[in-house]
Amino acid sequence: MSTMVKNEKNQAVISLEISKEAMDAAISAVFQRNKGKYAIPGFRKGKAPRKMVEQYYGAGVFFEDAFNDVLPGVYEAAVIELALEPVDRPEFEIEDITDEGIIKVKATVTLMPEVKLGKYEGIKVDLVEYNVTDDEVDHEIKHALDRASRFVDVEDRAVMMGDTVGLNYSGSIDGVKFDGGTAENQTLEIGSGSFIPGFEDQMVGMNIGEEKAINVKFPDEYHAEDLKGKEAVFEVKVLSIKEKQVPALDDEFAKDVSEFDTLDEYKADIKAKLTERKKNQAETEMENKMIESIAENSTIDIPDCMIEQQIDAQLRDMEMRMSYQGLKLEDYIKYTGMTMAQMRDMYRDGAKKTVQIRLTLAEIIKAEKIEASEEDINVEISKYAENYGTNADEFIKNISADQKEYFKEMAVMNKTIALLKEKNPAKKAAKKSTKKTAEKADNETATKKPATKKTTTKKADGETSAKKSTAKKTTKKS
């Protein structure tokens, strides 16, 4: 029988006992597992009896491994017996070993905090309506023109703005080459601003095969500390020149890139898609504001470890996204001039907010007794299968238990948000015009596609990427 005393900050101190019988069995198992490691004079390796090994290496030679084998099971049994919900790894401390051989252990662990729900009905939330501007439509068309453009080799003229050149270059400062300053067979779009200011401008007018010394100065805020503000010389050779040929913006272009016969129809379709995208954007913003307001109304004493775990998750996500671009997190931190501790501090407030929201929603799900039926789960699976161009029935047949749990959690969350929207109907706010820069528009992600005549779907590669997001299991602290 385990006992527990709850301390402040959601910590529990659990008294555990490991019986002599359990330890003896564990010690025997450890001996059998490791006896081949021990060499005793007069015995072949692994053939000495346990008592001889203990006499030679010490009576407690197998104690630590046996203790570590038994403790997790005793701890897990106590957690179930006491109906606890730990959120971090426990800390263990041996308090006593009785004359009868019973080992008394104190386990200190942080528990899931109590959530006191505040008001989550009648929250005032605005639903913003966004206008689609002509500039945004033109921006989408510009991208389509870029995708339809082709590059042709140019040999009868010098480099011009907008050309893409092949080049070799070698940079030096005071006659000494520096790391990263030399490359061959590189491509550069003149006018893109990809290189150091002034570099591309000085390439205008160069011919194929021509070599030239280009003088530049590194920006004062350059990421490499040893190059900041330094004047450099790049020896450059032009290898090739390619000119971008953009198609005419007319009905023929519309026919080539879409299912429409005229440019006007094509533009109208783009505007319809952008309108749907902005409608989804507005809906998502409204939902987020509603959920944030509800979470702010709840009272939770969030343990520090949960905030740290959330920061860990966000940094892992950041590291993964950077890896797709060939970057390392430690390099990024170095470039920004921050330490890892400063980076974690930067994420702390957002991480706390995320945990607050997650715990609040979990408590609402419990309070409202929200569950997902088999039909609800299948709806989510079908949506996923449709997005990835796979057959829903076949997908359901081959789905794993973890994947099904993932879709179950998704179904429960969607039902919860739907319920909260019913309890907190949004009020339409004034329309907004959302004229964006090209860079912002490029980074915006479309959430839902409107029905169109021609669709393209991405096929899934065999096994789905859907995975269950599970809470971290408690294990003994090493």
C-alpha positions as CSV (number, residue, x, y, z in Angstrom):
1,M,0.0,0.0,0.0
2,S,1.5,3.3,-1.1
3,T,0.8,6.6,0.7
4,M,1.0,10.2,-0.6
5,V,1.4,13.7,0.8
6,K,0.6,16.6,-1.5
7,N,2.9,19.6,-1.3
8,E,2.6,23.0,-2.8
9,K,3.2,23.7,-6.5
10,N,1.3,20.5,-7.4
11,Q,3.9,18.2,-6.0
12,A,3.2,14.9,-4.5
13,V,5.5,12.9,-2.2
14,I,4.8,9.2,-2.5
15,S,6.1,6.6,0.0
16,L,7.1,3.4,-1.7
17,E,8.2,0.1,-0.4
18,I,10.2,-2.6,-2.2
19,S,10.0,-6.0,-0.5
20,K,12.9,-8.2,0.2
21,E,11.4,-10.9,-2.0
22,A,11.2,-8.5,-4.9
23,M,14.8,-7.4,-4.5
24,D,16.1,-11.0,-4.1
25,A,14.3,-12.0,-7.4
26,A,15.7,-8.9,-9.1
27,I,19.2,-9.5,-7.9
28,S,19.1,-13.1,-9.2
29,A,17.9,-11.9,-12.5
30,V,20.7,-9.3,-12.7
31,F,23.2,-11.9,-11.8
32,Q,22.0,-14.3,-14.5
33,R,22.0,-11.5,-17.1
34,N,25.5,-10.2,-16.2
35,K,27.5,-13.2,-14.8
36,G,29.5,-13.5,-18.0
37,K,31.1,-10.1,-17.2
38,Y,32.8,-11.2,-14.0
39,A,36.1,-13.0,-13.8
40,I,36.9,-14.9,-10.6
41,P,40.3,-16.6,-10.0
42,G,39.8,-20.4,-10.2
43,F,36.6,-20.2,-12.2
44,R,36.0,-19.9,-15.9
45,K,34.5,-16.5,-16.8
46,G,30.7,-16.6,-16.1
47,K,30.9,-19.9,-14.2
48,A,31.5,-18.6,-10.6
49,P,28.5,-18.9,-8.3
50,R,26.7,-15.7,-7.2
51,K,28.1,-15.8,-3.6
52,M,31.6,-16.0,-4.9
53,V,31.0,-13.0,-7.2
54,E,29.5,-11.0,-4.3
55,Q,32.4,-11.9,-2.0
56,Y,35.0,-10.9,-4.6
57,Y,33.3,-7.7,-5.9
58,G,31.3,-6.7,-2.8
59,A,27.9,-7.7,-1.4
60,G,26.1,-4.8,-3.2
61,V,27.6,-5.5,-6.6
62,F,24.1,-6.3,-8.1
63,F,22.1,-4.0,-5.9
64,E,21.9,-0.8,-8.0
65,D,20.9,-2.7,-11.2
66,A,18.3,-4.7,-9.4
67,F,16.9,-1.6,-7.6
68,N,16.7,0.2,-11.0
69,D,14.9,-2.8,-12.4
70,V,12.3,-3.0,-9.6
71,L,11.6,0.6,-8.9
72,P,9.8,1.7,-12.1
73,G,7.2,-1.0,-11.7
74,V,6.6,-0.2,-8.0
75,Y,6.3,3.5,-8.9
76,E,3.9,2.9,-11.8
77,A,1.7,0.7,-9.6
78,A,1.6,3.4,-6.9
79,V,0.6,6.0,-9.5
80,I,-2.3,3.8,-10.6
81,E,-3.3,2.9,-7.1
82,L,-3.4,6.6,-6.0
83,A,-5.0,7.7,-9.3
84,L,-2.3,10.3,-9.9
85,E,-1.5,12.1,-13.2
86,P,2.2,13.0,-13.2
87,V,3.5,15.6,-15.7
88,D,7.2,15.1,-15.1
89,R,9.8,12.5,-14.2
90,P,9.9,11.7,-10.5
91,E,12.9,12.1,-8.2
92,F,13.7,9.1,-6.0
93,E,15.4,9.0,-2.6
94,I,16.1,5.9,-0.5
95,E,15.0,6.7,3.0
96,D,15.6,3.4,4.8
97,I,16.4,-0.3,4.5
98,T,14.8,-2.1,7.4
99,D,16.2,-5.1,9.3
100,E,13.7,-7.2,7.3
101,G,15.2,-6.0,4.0
102,I,12.4,-3.7,3.0
103,I,13.6,-0.7,1.0
104,K,11.7,2.5,1.8
105,V,11.8,5.0,-1.1
106,K,10.5,8.6,-1.3
107,A,9.3,9.6,-4.8
108,T,8.7,13.3,-5.4
109,V,6.7,14.1,-8.6
110,T,4.9,17.0,-10.1
111,L,1.2,16.4,-10.8
112,M,-1.3,17.8,-13.4
113,P,-2.5,21.1,-11.9
114,E,-6.1,21.7,-10.9
115,V,-8.0,23.8,-13.4
116,K,-10.7,26.2,-12.2
117,L,-12.8,27.1,-15.2
118,G,-14.0,30.7,-15.5
119,K,-16.6,32.0,-17.9
120,Y,-16.6,30.2,-21.2
121,E,-20.0,31.2,-22.4
122,G,-21.1,34.6,-23.7
123,I,-17.6,35.7,-24.6
124,K,-17.7,38.7,-27.0
125,V,-15.7,37.9,-30.1
126,D,-15.6,39.8,-33.4
127,L,-15.5,38.1,-36.8
128,V,-13.5,40.3,-39.1
129,E,-14.4,40.3,-42.8
130,Y,-11.4,40.8,-45.1
131,N,-11.6,42.3,-48.6
132,V,-9.5,40.9,-51.4
133,T,-7.7,43.7,-53.2
134,D,-6.7,43.9,-56.9
135,D,-3.1,44.1,-55.8
136,E,-3.4,40.7,-54.2
137,V,-5.0,39.2,-57.3
138,D,-2.2,40.7,-59.4
139,H,0.4,39.3,-57.0
140,E,-1.0,35.7,-57.5
141,I,-1.0,36.3,-61.3
142,K,2.7,37.5,-61.1
143,H,3.6,34.2,-59.4
144,A,1.8,32.3,-62.1
145,L,3.7,34.2,-64.7
146,D,6.9,33.5,-62.9
147,R,6.1,29.8,-62.9
148,A,5.3,29.8,-66.6
149,S,8.4,31.8,-67.5
150,R,11.5,30.1,-69.1
151,F,15.1,30.9,-69.1
152,V,17.1,31.1,-72.4
153,D,20.8,31.3,-72.9
154,V,22.1,34.7,-73.9
155,E,25.5,35.0,-75.7
156,D,25.3,38.2,-77.7
157,R,25.0,40.8,-74.9
158,A,26.3,41.7,-71.5
159,V,24.6,41.1,-68.1
160,M,21.5,43.1,-67.4
161,M,19.2,43.5,-64.4
162,G,16.9,40.5,-64.1
163,D,19.3,38.1,-65.7
164,T,20.4,34.9,-64.0
165,V,24.2,34.4,-64.3
166,G,26.5,31.5,-63.7
167,L,29.7,32.6,-62.0
168,N,32.8,31.8,-60.0
169,Y,33.9,34.1,-57.3
170,S,36.7,34.4,-54.7
171,G,36.6,37.0,-51.9
172,S,39.4,38.4,-49.8
173,I,39.9,41.0,-47.1
174,D,43.3,42.8,-47.2
175,G,44.5,40.1,-49.6
176,V,43.5,37.2,-47.4
177,K,40.7,34.9,-48.4
178,F,38.0,34.2,-45.8
179,D,35.8,31.2,-45.0
180,G,32.8,31.0,-47.2
181,G,34.0,33.6,-49.7
182,T,34.9,31.3,-52.5
183,A,32.6,29.3,-54.8
184,E,32.4,27.9,-58.3
185,N,29.5,27.3,-60.7
186,Q,27.1,29.4,-58.6
187,T,23.9,31.0,-59.9
188,L,22.7,34.5,-59.1
189,E,19.7,36.5,-60.1
190,I,20.9,40.0,-60.7
191,G,18.8,42.5,-58.8
192,S,17.5,39.9,-56.3
193,G,19.6,41.4,-53.5
194,S,20.9,37.9,-52.6
195,F,24.5,39.0,-52.3
196,I,26.3,41.8,-50.4
197,P,24.9,45.2,-51.3
198,G,26.7,46.6,-54.4
199,F,27.9,43.2,-55.7
200,E,25.1,42.6,-58.2
201,D,25.0,46.2,-59.5
202,Q,28.7,45.9,-60.4
203,M,28.1,42.7,-62.4
204,V,25.8,44.6,-64.8
205,G,27.6,45.1,-68.1
206,M,29.9,42.1,-67.7
207,N,30.2,39.6,-70.6
208,I,30.6,35.8,-70.7
209,G,34.1,34.9,-69.8
210,E,34.9,38.3,-68.5
211,E,36.7,38.6,-65.1
212,K,36.4,41.5,-62.8
213,A,37.4,42.7,-59.3
214,I,34.2,43.8,-57.4
215,N,34.7,46.0,-54.3
216,V,32.1,45.7,-51.6
217,K,31.6,46.4,-47.9
218,F,30.0,43.9,-45.6
219,P,27.0,45.4,-43.7
220,D,27.6,46.5,-40.1
221,E,24.9,44.1,-39.0
222,Y,26.3,41.1,-40.9
223,H,25.7,37.7,-39.2
224,A,29.5,36.7,-39.3
225,E,31.2,38.7,-36.5
226,D,34.6,38.7,-38.2
227,L,33.2,40.2,-41.4
228,K,31.0,43.0,-40.1
229,G,31.7,46.3,-41.7
230,K,34.8,44.9,-43.5
231,E,35.7,46.0,-47.0
232,A,36.3,43.0,-49.4
233,V,37.3,42.3,-53.0
234,F,35.7,39.6,-55.0
235,E,37.4,38.2,-58.1
236,V,34.4,37.3,-60.3
237,K,34.2,35.4,-63.6
238,V,30.9,35.2,-65.6
239,L,30.3,31.7,-66.9
240,S,26.8,32.1,-68.5
241,I,23.9,34.5,-68.8
242,K,20.3,33.5,-68.9
243,E,17.4,35.8,-69.7
244,K,14.0,35.3,-68.2
245,Q,11.2,35.3,-70.8
246,V,7.8,36.0,-69.3
247,P,4.7,35.0,-71.3
248,A,2.2,37.6,-72.3
249,L,-0.7,38.1,-69.9
250,D,-3.6,37.3,-72.2
251,D,-6.3,34.7,-72.8
252,E,-3.8,32.2,-74.2
253,F,-1.8,32.4,-70.9
254,A,-5.0,31.8,-69.0
255,K,-5.7,28.7,-71.1
256,D,-2.2,27.4,-70.5
257,V,-2.2,27.7,-66.7
258,S,-5.8,27.0,-65.9
259,E,-9.1,25.4,-67.0
260,F,-10.5,28.8,-68.0
261,D,-10.7,30.2,-71.6
262,T,-10.3,33.9,-70.8
263,L,-8.1,36.0,-68.5
264,D,-11.1,37.6,-66.9
265,E,-12.4,34.2,-65.9
266,Y,-9.0,33.2,-64.5
267,K,-8.8,36.4,-62.5
268,A,-12.3,35.8,-61.1
269,D,-11.3,32.3,-60.0
270,I,-8.2,33.6,-58.3
271,K,-10.3,36.2,-56.4
272,A,-12.8,33.6,-55.4
273,K,-10.0,31.4,-54.0
274,L,-8.4,34.3,-52.1
275,T,-11.8,35.3,-50.7
276,E,-12.3,31.7,-49.4
277,R,-8.8,31.8,-47.9
278,K,-9.5,35.0,-46.1
279,K,-12.8,33.7,-44.9
280,N,-11.0,30.8,-43.3
281,Q,-8.3,33.1,-42.0
282,A,-11.0,35.3,-40.3
283,E,-12.7,32.2,-38.8
284,T,-9.4,30.9,-37.4
285,E,-8.5,34.3,-35.9
286,M,-11.9,34.5,-34.3
287,E,-11.6,31.0,-32.9
288,N,-8.1,31.8,-31.5
289,K,-9.3,35.0,-29.8
290,M,-12.3,33.2,-28.3
291,I,-10.1,30.3,-27.0
292,E,-7.5,32.7,-25.6
293,S,-10.2,34.7,-23.8
294,I,-11.7,31.6,-22.3
295,A,-8.2,30.4,-21.2
296,E,-7.5,33.8,-19.6
297,N,-10.7,33.3,-17.5
298,S,-9.4,30.0,-16.0
299,T,-7.3,29.8,-12.9
300,I,-4.3,27.4,-13.1
301,D,-1.1,27.2,-11.1
302,I,1.0,25.8,-14.0
303,P,4.1,23.9,-12.9
304,D,7.3,25.2,-14.3
305,C,8.2,21.8,-15.7
306,M,5.1,21.9,-18.1
307,I,6.3,25.3,-19.4
308,E,9.8,24.0,-19.9
309,Q,8.4,20.9,-21.8
310,Q,6.4,23.2,-24.1
311,I,9.5,25.3,-24.8
312,D,11.4,22.0,-25.6
313,A,8.6,21.1,-28.0
314,Q,8.7,24.5,-29.7
315,L,12.5,24.4,-30.1
316,R,12.3,20.9,-31.5
317,D,9.8,22.1,-34.0
318,M,11.9,25.1,-34.9
319,E,15.0,22.8,-35.3
320,M,13.1,20.5,-37.6
321,R,11.8,23.4,-39.8
322,M,15.4,24.8,-40.0
323,S,16.8,21.4,-41.0
324,Y,14.6,21.4,-44.1
325,Q,16.5,24.5,-45.2
326,G,19.9,23.0,-44.3
327,L,20.3,25.1,-41.1
328,K,21.2,24.1,-37.6
329,L,19.5,25.6,-34.5
330,E,22.9,26.2,-32.8
331,D,24.1,28.1,-35.8
332,Y,21.0,30.2,-35.9
333,I,21.4,31.1,-32.2
334,K,25.0,32.0,-32.9
335,Y,24.0,34.3,-35.8
336,T,21.4,36.1,-33.6
337,G,24.0,36.7,-30.9
338,M,21.7,35.0,-28.3
339,T,22.4,32.2,-25.9
340,M,20.2,29.2,-25.5
341,A,19.0,30.5,-22.2
342,Q,17.9,33.8,-23.8
343,M,16.2,31.9,-26.6
344,R,14.2,29.8,-24.1
345,D,13.3,33.0,-22.2
346,M,12.0,34.5,-25.5
347,Y,9.6,31.5,-25.8
348,R,8.5,31.4,-22.2
349,D,5.4,33.6,-22.2
350,G,4.1,32.0,-25.4
351,A,4.7,28.5,-24.0
352,K,2.9,29.4,-20.7
353,K,-0.1,30.7,-22.8
354,T,-0.1,27.5,-24.9
355,V,-0.2,25.3,-21.8
356,Q,-2.9,27.4,-20.2
357,I,-5.0,27.0,-23.4
358,R,-4.4,23.2,-23.6
359,L,-5.3,22.6,-19.9
360,T,-8.4,24.8,-20.2
361,L,-9.7,23.0,-23.2
362,A,-9.1,19.6,-21.6
363,E,-11.1,20.7,-18.5
364,I,-14.0,21.9,-20.8
365,I,-14.0,18.6,-22.6
366,K,-14.2,16.9,-19.2
367,A,-16.9,19.3,-17.9
368,E,-19.0,19.0,-21.0
369,K,-18.5,15.2,-21.4
370,I,-17.4,15.6,-25.0
371,E,-16.6,12.3,-26.7
372,A,-16.0,11.2,-30.3
373,S,-18.1,8.5,-31.9
374,E,-16.8,6.1,-34.4
375,E,-18.6,8.2,-37.1
376,D,-16.9,11.4,-35.8
377,I,-13.5,9.7,-36.1
378,N,-14.2,8.4,-39.6
379,V,-15.1,11.9,-40.7
380,E,-11.7,13.2,-39.6
381,I,-10.0,10.2,-41.3
382,S,-11.9,10.8,-44.5
383,K,-10.9,14.5,-44.5
384,Y,-7.3,13.5,-44.1
385,A,-7.5,10.8,-46.8
386,E,-9.1,13.2,-49.2
387,N,-6.4,15.8,-48.7
388,Y,-3.7,13.3,-49.5
389,G,-5.5,11.6,-52.4
390,T,-6.0,8.2,-50.8
391,N,-9.0,6.0,-50.5
392,A,-10.7,6.6,-47.1
393,D,-12.0,3.0,-46.8
394,E,-8.6,1.5,-47.5
395,F,-7.0,4.0,-45.2
396,I,-9.3,3.1,-42.3
397,K,-8.7,-0.7,-42.8
398,N,-4.9,-0.2,-42.4
399,I,-4.9,2.4,-39.7
400,S,-2.8,1.8,-36.5
401,A,-4.1,2.2,-33.0
402,D,-2.0,5.2,-32.4
403,Q,-3.1,6.8,-35.7
404,K,-6.8,6.2,-34.8
405,E,-6.2,7.8,-31.4
406,Y,-4.8,10.8,-33.1
407,F,-7.9,11.2,-35.2
408,K,-10.1,10.6,-32.1
409,E,-8.3,13.5,-30.3
410,M,-8.8,15.7,-33.4
411,A,-12.5,14.8,-33.6
412,V,-12.9,15.6,-29.9
413,M,-11.1,19.0,-30.3
414,N,-13.2,19.9,-33.3
415,K,-16.4,19.1,-31.4
416,T,-15.2,21.2,-28.5
417,I,-14.4,24.2,-30.7
418,A,-17.8,23.9,-32.4
419,L,-19.5,23.8,-29.0
420,L,-17.6,26.9,-27.8
421,K,-18.6,28.7,-31.0
422,E,-22.2,27.9,-30.3
423,K,-21.9,29.3,-26.7
424,N,-20.0,32.4,-28.0
425,P,-21.5,33.5,-31.3
426,A,-19.3,35.9,-33.1
427,K,-20.3,39.4,-34.1
428,K,-19.4,40.6,-37.6
429,A,-16.9,43.4,-37.4
430,A,-16.2,46.0,-40.1
431,K,-14.6,44.8,-43.3
432,K,-10.8,45.2,-43.6
433,S,-8.6,45.6,-46.6
434,T,-5.6,43.4,-46.3
435,K,-3.0,44.7,-48.7
436,K,0.1,42.8,-48.0
437,T,3.7,42.9,-49.1
438,A,4.8,40.2,-51.6
439,E,6.8,38.5,-48.9
440,K,3.9,38.3,-46.5
441,A,1.6,37.0,-49.1
442,D,4.1,34.3,-50.1
443,N,4.3,33.1,-46.5
444,E,0.5,33.0,-46.0
445,T,-0.9,29.4,-46.0
446,A,-4.2,28.6,-47.6
447,T,-6.3,26.5,-45.2
448,K,-9.2,25.3,-47.2
449,K,-9.6,25.0,-51.0
450,P,-12.9,26.1,-52.7
451,A,-14.5,23.7,-55.1
452,T,-13.0,24.2,-58.6
453,K,-13.2,22.4,-61.9
454,K,-9.7,21.2,-61.8
455,T,-8.0,20.0,-58.6
456,T,-4.6,18.5,-57.8
457,T,-4.1,16.2,-54.9
458,K,-0.9,14.9,-53.4
459,K,-0.6,11.1,-53.0
460,A,0.4,9.8,-49.7
461,D,3.5,7.5,-49.5
462,G,2.1,4.3,-48.1
463,E,2.2,4.8,-44.4
464,T,0.4,7.9,-43.2
465,S,2.2,10.6,-41.3
466,A,-0.6,10.9,-38.8
467,K,0.8,10.2,-35.4
468,K,-0.7,10.2,-31.9
469,S,0.5,13.0,-29.8
470,T,1.0,11.5,-26.3
471,A,1.9,12.8,-22.9
472,K,5.4,12.0,-21.8
473,K,5.5,8.8,-19.7
474,T,7.0,9.0,-16.3
475,T,10.2,7.1,-15.8
476,K,12.8,7.0,-13.1
477,K,15.2,9.8,-13.0
478,S,18.7,8.8,-13.8
